[in-house]
């Protein structure tokens, strides 16, 4: 068997095009144009590239971008004050604090200061609680992108056995919650899981989000399974995922490459979240 390779770039472009059309319809109907505020503290080159990509995507889909680049020696209070201003700014539908922040700034704490209604990264405790309770809210972008890839390839999640390798707050836990919401039977694995390879072999849907280069090989994969590789690991050979692609692709039914799989979906889902936040804020304003 040779797996169908999921083209994350193409699907991300589809999502962006849909968001652009929905935004123009929203604005034409009297809605406020969505706005995304990004905050970059310091001059980390990789973070600057990520923020630049997000602002470029805003231009593409018709979201107003508000970029704040703060010097590396900014204080935590200065960042907190900026977050407070953005929370109160009606032009701003969504706020994203680029992580990691410089060592003297507690990025995790600052994230909790973002208004949950504007938490387009889906990382605040309120957003996590809404997800855990199955209530409406903004979902983390990468996990939402994983589900979108599976939906667009018509992977049957209801009743499927799904295995998530990794239990981080950023990916593992939220993607497990989203799979449960789709009525999958979910197992979350971690460093202390017994017979990890055997657990993975049971999976109809296998999500790799552990951060270890090419840890999951083809003999860990159930024939015909959908394999979604969230890992991005820099090695001497270049970027690789958590899945050893060539051997897994011989067994799986569907598989994402690295790069070009889940990665492009993250920004696409960020654009969607910003629109959803604007629509929810507009609806609340009408009621008020």
C-alpha positions in Angstrom: 0.0 0.0 0.0 1.2 3.5 -0.8 -0.5 6.3 1.2 -2.3 9.2 -0.3 -0.2 12.3 0.7 -2.4 15.1 2.2 -1.5 18.4 0.6 -1.8 20.8 3.5 -0.7 23.8 1.4 -3.6 23.3 -1.0 -6.2 22.8 1.7 -4.9 25.8 3.6 -5.3 27.9 0.5 -8.9 26.6 0.2 -9.6 27.6 3.8 -8.1 31.1 3.2 -10.2 31.6 0.1 -13.3 30.6 2.0 -12.5 33.0 4.9 -11.8 35.8 2.4 -15.3 35.3 0.8 -17.0 35.1 4.2 -15.2 38.3 5.4 -16.4 40.2 2.4 -19.9 39.0 2.9 -19.8 39.9 6.6 -18.5 43.4 5.9 -21.0 43.9 3.1 -23.7 43.0 5.5 -22.6 45.7 7.9 -20.2 43.8 10.1 -17.0 45.4 11.3 -13.9 44.2 9.4 -12.0 41.7 11.5 -8.7 42.8 13.0 -5.8 40.8 14.2 -3.2 42.2 16.6 0.1 40.4 16.9 2.7 41.2 19.5 6.3 40.3 19.0 8.7 40.9 21.9 12.4 40.9 20.9 14.1 40.1 17.7 14.1 36.3 17.4 14.4 35.6 13.7 12.1 32.6 13.6 9.4 34.4 15.6 9.7 37.4 13.3 9.2 35.1 10.3 6.1 33.5 11.9 4.6 36.9 12.8 5.3 38.2 9.3 3.5 35.2 7.8 0.5 35.9 9.9 0.3 39.5 8.9 0.7 38.6 5.3 -2.2 36.2 5.6 -4.3 39.0 7.1 -3.7 41.1 4.0 -4.6 38.2 1.7 -8.0 37.4 3.4 -9.1 41.0 4.2 -8.3 41.1 7.9 -6.9 44.4 9.2 -3.5 43.8 10.8 -2.2 45.5 13.9 1.4 44.6 14.5 3.3 45.6 17.7 7.0 44.9 17.8 8.4 45.5 21.3 12.1 45.7 22.1 13.7 42.7 23.8 14.2 44.7 27.0 10.5 45.5 27.4 9.2 44.7 30.9 6.4 42.3 31.6 4.2 45.1 32.8 4.7 46.9 29.4 3.5 43.9 27.6 0.6 43.5 30.0 -0.4 47.1 29.5 -0.4 46.6 25.7 -2.6 43.6 26.1 -5.1 45.6 28.2 -5.2 48.3 25.5 -5.9 45.7 22.7 -8.5 44.0 24.8 -10.4 47.3 24.9 -9.9 48.2 21.3 -13.0 47.5 19.3 -11.1 47.3 16.0 -9.2 44.3 17.3 -11.1 41.0 17.0 -8.2 38.8 17.9 -4.9 39.0 19.8 -1.9 36.8 19.4 1.2 37.0 21.6 4.0 35.4 19.8 5.7 32.7 21.9 8.3 32.2 23.2 8.9 35.5 24.8 12.3 36.6 26.2 13.3 34.7 29.3 12.5 37.6 31.7 8.9 37.7 30.5 6.4 35.0 31.5 4.6 34.4 28.2 2.3 31.8 29.7 1.1 34.2 32.3 0.6 37.0 29.8 -1.5 34.7 27.6 -4.0 34.5 30.5 -4.5 38.2 30.3 -6.0 38.0 26.7 -9.7 38.5 26.6 -11.1 35.0 25.9 -13.4 36.5 23.2 -10.2 37.6 21.4 -8.1 34.5 22.1 -7.7 33.4 18.5 -4.8 31.1 19.5 -7.2 29.2 21.8 -4.7 29.1 24.6 -6.2 30.9 27.6 -7.5 28.9 30.5 -11.1 30.0 29.6 -10.7 28.7 26.0 -9.2 25.4 27.3 -12.1 25.1 29.7 -14.7 25.7 27.0 -13.1 23.0 24.9 -12.9 20.6 27.7 -16.6 21.1 28.5 -17.6 20.9 24.8 -18.9 24.4 24.8 -18.6 26.9 21.9 -15.3 28.8 21.9 -12.2 29.5 19.9 -10.1 26.4 19.4 -6.3 26.1 19.2 -5.2 26.6 15.6 -3.0 23.6 15.0 -5.4 21.0 16.5 -8.3 22.6 14.6 -6.2 22.3 11.4 -5.6 18.6 12.1 -9.4 18.0 12.3 -9.9 20.1 9.2 -7.5 18.0 7.2 -9.3 14.8 8.3 -12.7 16.2 7.5 -11.6 17.3 4.0 -10.4 13.8 3.3 -13.6 12.4 4.6 -11.9 10.3 7.3 -14.7 8.7 9.4 -14.0 9.8 13.0 -17.2 8.6 14.7 -16.3 5.3 16.4 -12.8 5.3 15.1 -9.9 4.4 17.3 -7.7 7.5 17.5 -4.2 7.6 19.1 -2.5 10.9 20.0 1.2 10.6 20.8 2.0 13.6 22.9 0.1 15.3 25.7 1.1 19.0 25.4 -1.3 21.8 26.2 -0.6 23.2 22.8 -1.4 20.2 20.6 -1.8 16.8 22.3 -4.6 17.6 24.9 -6.7 19.9 22.6 -6.5 17.6 19.6 -7.6 14.7 21.8 -10.6 16.8 23.0 -11.5 17.7 19.4 -11.4 14.0 18.4 -13.6 13.1 21.4 -16.1 15.8 20.2 -16.2 14.0 16.9 -17.1 10.8 18.8 -13.8 9.0 18.2 -12.4 6.7 20.9 -9.2 8.4 22.0 -6.0 7.2 23.6 -3.4 9.8 24.6 0.1 8.4 24.8 3.2 9.8 26.5 6.7 8.9 27.6 5.4 6.4 30.2 3.0 4.6 27.9 3.6 0.8 28.0 4.1 -0.8 24.5 3.8 2.5 22.7 4.3 0.9 19.3 1.5 -1.6 20.0 -0.9 1.1 21.0 -0.1 3.0 17.9 -0.7 -0.1 15.7 -4.4 -0.1 16.9 -5.0 3.4 15.6 -7.4 4.1 12.7 -6.2 7.7 13.1 -2.7 8.3 14.5 -1.7 11.8 15.5 2.1 12.3 16.1 2.8 15.4 18.3 5.7 14.4 20.5 8.6 16.4 19.2 11.0 13.5 18.6 12.4 13.2 15.0 11.1 10.3 13.1 10.2 8.3 16.2 7.2 6.6 14.6 8.2 4.2 11.9 6.1 2.2 9.5 5.9 -0.9 11.7 4.0 1.2 14.3 1.3 2.0 11.7 -1.9 0.1 11.2 -2.5 -0.7 7.5 -4.8 1.9 6.0 -4.6 4.3 8.9 -4.7 8.1 8.6 -1.4 9.4 9.9 -1.1 13.1 10.8 2.4 14.3 11.7 2.4 17.5 13.7 6.1 17.4 14.5 8.6 19.9 13.1 12.1 19.0 14.0 15.2 20.6 12.6 18.0 18.1 11.8 21.2 18.2 9.8 19.2 16.7 7.0 16.6 19.5 7.2 13.0 19.6 8.6 11.5 16.2 9.5 8.4 15.2 11.4 7.8 12.8 14.3 7.0 10.1 11.7 9.5 8.4 9.5 7.7 9.3 6.3 9.0 6.8 3.8 8.3 3.7 5.8 4.9 4.9 7.2 3.7 5.9 3.7 4.1 2.3 2.6 1.5 1.2 5.2 -0.8 4.1 5.9 -3.9 5.1 3.8 -3.4 8.8 4.3 -0.3 10.7 5.6 0.8 14.3 6.0 4.3 15.3 4.9 6.7 17.6 6.8 6.9 20.3 5.7 3.7 21.0 3.8 1.2 19.1 5.9 -0.2 20.4 9.1 2.0 23.6 9.2 0.2 25.6 6.6 -3.1 24.9 8.3 -2.2 26.7 11.5 -2.2 30.1 9.9 -5.3 29.3 7.8 -7.2 28.4 11.0 -5.9 31.5 12.7 -7.6 33.5 10.0 -10.8 31.6 10.5 -10.7 32.1 14.2 -10.3 35.8 13.7 -13.4 35.9 11.6 -15.3 33.8 14.1 -14.2 36.1 16.9 -15.4 39.2 15.0 -18.7 37.6 14.2 -19.3 36.7 17.9 -18.3 40.1 19.1 -20.7 41.7 16.5 -23.5 39.5 17.7 -22.9 40.4 21.3 -22.8 44.1 20.4 -26.2 43.8 18.7 -27.8 42.2 21.8 -26.3 44.9 24.0 
